[in-house]
Amino acid sequence: MRVVALLDPDVAGRQSRTVVDACVSGKCLHAFIPVHQATAASNIRRKSAGDVGVEHASPMQIRQALSNARPSCPGRKEFSRADLVSWGLVVEMGTASSKQVGCVKRRAAVSATLGLGNCDGKQLLRQLNTYGFSRDDVAKALQAISDMEPASSACKSLSADDELVTSL
């Protein structure tokens, strides 16, 4: 028997995912819907515009998320903090706070694109490793946000990010 966890891409969903995974260890697949696909566009019934939940995703988006479900891999160490620093998703300790603001926005955009909801650097690193994301998944998310963001809002210039994405 397998259990598929398709949960809201927010903090409550992340916490529930951890509990479900612990209860059915080794038998759980995780499906992720990006935040922008799981956000209410307008007020509907008891939901307000901007509310986040799986119920706001289209059937096609849900099917796609389910077809891409991935097992959890506790203890996996594919990614490191150095990777997050090189991608501009976290900063080195002691870095000026002005760079931290850009990294927070960039990390939030990458997390949302991957369907992880808002994460701090430690949470993002744990989820990338635990849920089997590949470097290609991260590269696609970085490319998607670099297409949307001006160079001044990133931790690094777009040319540095473009080199990073092509090197993955």
Buried (B, 14 or more C-beta within 10 A) or exposed (E): EEEEBBBBBBEEBBEBBBEBBEEBEEEBBBBBBBBEBBBBEEEEEEBEEEBBBBEBBEEEBBEBBEEBBBBBEEEBEEBEBEBBBBBBBBBEEEEEEEBEEBBBBBBBBBBBBBBBBBBEBEBBBBBBBBBBBEBEBBBBBBBBBBEEBEEEEBBBEBEBBEEBBEEB
